Amino acid sequence: LQPSSMADPRTQIRRLYFDLTGLPPGPKEIKEFESNPSDEAYRKIVNELLESKHYGERWGRHWLDIARFGESDGFERTNPRNNLWPFRDWVISALNDDMPYDEFVRMQIAGDIIKPGTEGTSAVAFLAAGLHNTVVGGSEFMKKTARQDELEEITGAVGQTFFGLTVNCARCHDHKYDPISTADYHAFAGVFASTAIHKREIVDSTGGKSHIHIVKDGKVQDLPIFKRGDVTDKGEVIPRGFLEILSDRGSKKYTNGSGRLELANEIASSENPLTARVAVNRIWQSL
């Protein structure tokens, strides 16, 4: 086996553009680099592309896939969703502004608390980005079950996105070889059970009306263990908290509102290296 030969200037600049912005260079850019394929010229192009708005669009797309962002509600009727674009734009801006990753994480879990207002509201819409059940049955049992399904979706998304663990797998019962228990799941899900997600109508500068997702603390509550996922079969009430395998949940319970800010701080903490490790793996996967 022999090392690959050095790519010609045309191939180099095309690879660079596609990697950083997802778009090809124009004929002018290709010709200029071919006439001067120096290291200095290459570094200049790298810096220009990193400063381009298209850089955030390119890498924001990877994150939006992870965050299950979509332009419809999903589920059975998959109705159009025209009110989640502020979250998309926030992700792009955060990447273009080189927002530190720990802040990026915290804002998507508790942005409404950290920075009340437009930015915080847009960031925390991450929690509302998943599918939405628009065909909930009329019975009380179906409504309660749909609510628990919604909490499982949010809990699963947070766990898988930020530290690569399928927390929601433990919703119904313990698994023999899984370190996350049913009690862990309900402690984690209780944070989002104490969070309200609803739509609010806004009027733009042209007088047009639209809706945006609003996430804020709601009625504070701890969840009981629903045995085998049955909302009518309640067990022990589990205080809101982080996963036991990543912290000492037994000695620390969330008491500040829903606990989302405490949860966000624990996930983004430097003492929780799993979050950073998952982020690095995601970046390598996308290169």
C-alpha positions as CSV (number, residue, x, y, z in Angstrom):
1,L,0.0,0.0,0.0
2,Q,1.2,3.5,-0.8
3,P,0.0,6.8,0.7
4,S,-2.5,8.7,-1.5
5,S,-0.9,11.3,-3.7
6,M,-1.4,15.0,-3.0
7,A,-4.7,16.3,-4.4
8,D,-4.5,18.8,-7.2
9,P,-5.5,22.4,-6.3
10,R,-8.9,22.1,-8.0
11,T,-9.8,19.0,-5.9
12,Q,-8.4,20.6,-2.7
13,I,-10.5,23.8,-2.9
14,R,-13.7,21.8,-3.8
15,R,-13.2,19.5,-0.8
16,L,-12.7,22.5,1.4
17,Y,-15.8,24.3,0.2
18,F,-18.0,21.1,0.5
19,D,-16.6,20.3,4.0
20,L,-17.2,23.8,5.5
21,T,-20.2,25.1,3.7
22,G,-21.7,22.2,1.7
23,L,-21.6,24.3,-1.4
24,P,-19.1,24.2,-4.3
25,P,-16.7,27.0,-5.1
26,G,-17.4,29.2,-8.1
27,P,-15.2,29.2,-11.3
28,K,-13.5,32.4,-10.2
29,E,-12.5,30.9,-6.8
30,I,-11.2,27.8,-8.4
31,K,-9.1,29.7,-11.0
32,E,-7.6,32.0,-8.3
33,F,-6.5,29.1,-6.1
34,E,-5.2,27.1,-9.1
35,S,-3.0,30.1,-10.0
36,N,-1.7,30.3,-6.4
37,P,-2.1,27.0,-4.4
38,S,0.1,28.2,-1.5
39,D,-0.4,27.3,2.1
40,E,-1.1,31.0,2.8
41,A,-3.8,31.1,0.2
42,Y,-5.4,27.9,1.5
43,R,-5.5,29.3,5.1
44,K,-7.1,32.5,3.8
45,I,-9.9,30.6,2.1
46,V,-10.4,28.5,5.3
47,N,-10.8,31.6,7.4
48,E,-13.2,33.2,4.8
49,L,-15.4,30.1,4.8
50,L,-15.4,29.9,8.6
51,E,-16.7,33.5,8.6
52,S,-19.3,32.8,6.0
53,K,-23.0,32.5,7.1
54,H,-23.1,29.3,5.1
55,Y,-20.7,27.6,7.7
56,G,-23.5,27.7,10.3
57,E,-26.0,26.5,7.8
58,R,-23.9,23.6,6.9
59,W,-23.1,22.4,10.4
60,G,-26.4,23.5,11.8
61,R,-28.0,21.0,9.5
62,H,-26.2,18.2,11.3
63,W,-27.4,19.4,14.7
64,L,-31.0,19.8,13.5
65,D,-31.0,16.2,12.4
66,I,-29.9,15.2,15.9
67,A,-32.5,17.5,17.5
68,R,-35.3,15.9,15.4
69,F,-36.2,19.2,13.8
70,G,-38.9,19.0,11.2
71,E,-41.3,21.2,9.3
72,S,-44.3,19.0,10.2
73,D,-45.8,17.5,13.4
74,G,-45.0,13.9,12.4
75,F,-47.2,11.2,13.9
76,E,-50.2,10.0,11.9
77,R,-51.4,13.2,10.1
78,T,-48.0,15.0,9.9
79,N,-49.6,18.4,9.7
80,P,-47.3,21.3,8.5
81,R,-45.4,23.0,11.2
82,N,-44.7,26.6,10.4
83,N,-43.6,27.9,13.8
84,L,-40.3,26.1,14.6
85,W,-38.1,28.1,12.3
86,P,-36.8,30.4,15.2
87,F,-35.1,27.4,16.7
88,R,-33.5,26.5,13.3
89,D,-32.2,30.1,12.9
90,W,-31.0,30.2,16.5
91,V,-28.9,27.0,15.9
92,I,-27.3,28.5,12.8
93,S,-26.6,31.8,14.5
94,A,-25.1,30.0,17.6
95,L,-22.6,28.1,15.3
96,N,-21.7,31.2,13.3
97,D,-21.1,33.1,16.5
98,D,-18.9,30.4,18.0
99,M,-21.1,29.9,21.0
100,P,-19.3,27.7,23.6
101,Y,-20.7,24.2,23.6
102,D,-21.6,24.2,27.3
103,E,-23.7,27.3,26.7
104,F,-25.2,25.8,23.5
105,V,-26.3,22.8,25.6
106,R,-27.7,24.8,28.5
107,M,-29.7,27.1,26.3
108,Q,-31.6,24.3,24.5
109,I,-32.7,22.9,27.9
110,A,-33.3,26.0,29.9
111,G,-32.9,29.0,27.6
112,D,-36.1,30.6,28.8
113,I,-34.6,30.7,32.3
114,I,-31.1,31.7,31.4
115,K,-32.0,34.4,28.8
116,P,-35.7,35.3,29.1
117,G,-36.8,36.8,25.8
118,T,-36.5,36.0,22.1
119,E,-33.1,34.2,22.2
120,G,-34.0,32.0,25.1
121,T,-37.5,31.2,23.7
122,S,-36.0,30.2,20.4
123,A,-33.3,28.0,21.9
124,V,-35.4,26.1,24.3
125,A,-37.8,25.2,21.4
126,F,-35.5,22.2,21.1
127,L,-37.8,20.5,23.6
128,A,-40.8,21.0,21.4
129,A,-39.1,20.0,18.1
130,G,-40.2,16.3,18.2
131,L,-43.4,14.7,16.9
132,H,-46.7,15.9,18.2
133,N,-49.7,13.6,18.6
134,T,-52.7,15.4,16.9
135,V,-55.1,12.4,17.2
136,V,-55.3,12.0,20.9
137,G,-58.4,10.0,21.9
138,G,-61.1,11.6,24.0
139,S,-60.9,9.4,27.1
140,E,-59.0,10.5,30.2
141,F,-56.8,7.3,29.9
142,M,-55.8,8.2,26.3
143,K,-55.0,11.8,27.2
144,K,-52.8,10.7,30.1
145,T,-51.1,8.1,28.0
146,A,-50.4,10.6,25.3
147,R,-48.9,13.0,27.8
148,Q,-46.6,10.3,29.1
149,D,-45.7,9.4,25.5
150,E,-44.8,13.1,24.9
151,L,-42.6,13.1,28.0
152,E,-40.8,9.9,26.9
153,E,-40.1,11.6,23.5
154,I,-38.6,14.6,25.2
155,T,-36.7,12.6,27.7
156,G,-35.3,10.3,25.1
157,A,-34.3,13.3,22.9
158,V,-32.4,15.0,25.7
159,G,-30.6,11.8,26.7
160,Q,-29.6,10.7,23.2
161,T,-28.7,14.2,21.9
162,F,-26.5,15.4,24.8
163,F,-24.9,12.3,26.3
164,G,-25.7,9.4,24.0
165,L,-27.9,7.3,26.3
166,T,-31.3,6.0,25.6
167,V,-32.9,7.0,28.9
168,N,-36.4,6.3,27.6
169,C,-35.7,2.6,27.3
170,A,-36.2,2.3,31.0
171,R,-39.7,3.8,31.0
172,C,-41.7,0.6,31.7
173,H,-39.3,-1.6,33.6
174,D,-35.7,-2.2,34.6
175,H,-33.4,-4.0,32.2
176,K,-31.0,-6.7,33.5
177,Y,-27.9,-5.2,31.9
178,D,-28.9,-1.5,31.6
179,P,-27.4,0.9,34.2
180,I,-30.4,3.2,33.8
181,S,-33.3,2.1,36.0
182,T,-37.0,2.9,35.8
183,A,-36.6,5.1,38.8
184,D,-33.9,7.0,36.9
185,Y,-36.2,7.5,34.0
186,H,-39.0,8.9,36.1
187,A,-36.6,11.2,38.0
188,F,-35.4,12.5,34.7
189,A,-38.9,12.7,33.0
190,G,-40.3,14.5,36.1
191,V,-38.3,17.6,35.1
192,F,-40.2,17.8,31.8
193,A,-43.5,16.8,33.5
194,S,-43.0,20.1,35.4
195,T,-42.5,22.0,32.1
196,A,-45.3,23.5,30.0
197,I,-45.1,23.7,26.2
198,H,-47.7,25.6,24.3
199,K,-48.1,27.8,21.2
200,R,-48.4,31.6,21.2
201,E,-49.5,33.9,18.4
202,I,-47.1,36.7,17.4
203,V,-47.5,39.5,14.9
204,D,-44.5,40.4,12.7
205,S,-43.5,43.9,11.4
206,T,-45.8,43.5,8.4
207,G,-48.8,42.6,10.5
208,G,-48.7,39.0,9.6
209,K,-49.7,36.5,12.3
210,S,-47.9,33.3,13.1
211,H,-47.3,31.0,16.1
212,I,-44.2,30.1,18.0
213,H,-43.6,27.4,20.6
214,I,-43.3,28.7,24.2
215,V,-41.5,26.5,26.8
216,K,-41.6,27.5,30.5
217,D,-41.9,26.0,33.9
218,G,-45.4,24.8,34.7
219,K,-46.9,23.0,37.7
220,V,-44.0,21.5,39.7
221,Q,-44.6,17.7,40.2
222,D,-42.7,14.5,40.8
223,L,-43.7,11.5,38.8
224,P,-44.7,8.2,40.2
225,I,-43.4,5.1,38.6
226,F,-46.0,4.0,36.1
227,K,-45.6,0.2,36.3
228,R,-45.0,-1.2,32.8
229,G,-45.9,2.2,31.4
230,D,-49.5,1.9,32.6
231,V,-50.7,5.4,33.7
232,T,-53.4,3.8,35.9
233,D,-50.9,1.6,37.9
234,K,-48.8,4.0,40.0
235,G,-45.9,3.1,42.2
236,E,-43.4,5.0,44.2
237,V,-43.1,8.7,43.6
238,I,-39.5,9.6,42.4
239,P,-38.0,13.0,43.2
240,R,-36.8,15.0,40.1
241,G,-33.1,14.5,39.5
242,F,-30.2,13.4,37.2
243,L,-29.2,9.9,36.3
244,E,-27.8,7.9,39.2
245,I,-25.0,6.5,37.0
246,L,-23.7,10.0,36.2
247,S,-24.2,11.5,39.7
248,D,-25.2,10.8,43.2
249,R,-28.9,11.3,42.7
250,G,-29.7,9.8,46.1
251,S,-28.3,12.8,47.9
252,K,-29.3,15.5,45.4
253,K,-32.8,16.4,44.3
254,Y,-34.0,19.2,42.1
255,T,-35.9,21.9,44.0
256,N,-35.6,25.0,41.7
257,G,-38.8,25.1,39.8
258,S,-39.0,22.3,37.3
259,G,-35.3,21.5,37.7
260,R,-34.5,22.2,34.1
261,L,-31.7,24.7,34.9
262,E,-30.2,22.3,37.4
263,L,-30.4,19.5,34.8
264,A,-28.9,21.7,32.1
265,N,-26.0,22.6,34.4
266,E,-25.3,19.0,35.3
267,I,-25.4,17.9,31.7
268,A,-23.0,20.7,30.6
269,S,-20.8,20.4,33.7
270,S,-17.1,19.8,33.2
271,E,-17.5,17.1,35.8
272,N,-19.6,15.2,33.3
273,P,-17.1,14.3,30.6
274,L,-19.7,12.1,28.7
275,T,-21.3,15.2,27.2
276,A,-18.1,16.5,25.7
277,R,-17.1,13.0,24.5
278,V,-20.4,12.5,22.7
279,A,-20.1,16.0,21.0
280,V,-16.6,15.1,19.7
281,N,-17.8,11.8,18.4
282,R,-20.7,13.6,16.6
283,I,-18.3,16.0,14.9
284,W,-16.0,13.2,13.8
285,Q,-19.0,11.3,12.4
286,S,-20.0,14.4,10.3
287,L,-16.6,15.1,8.8
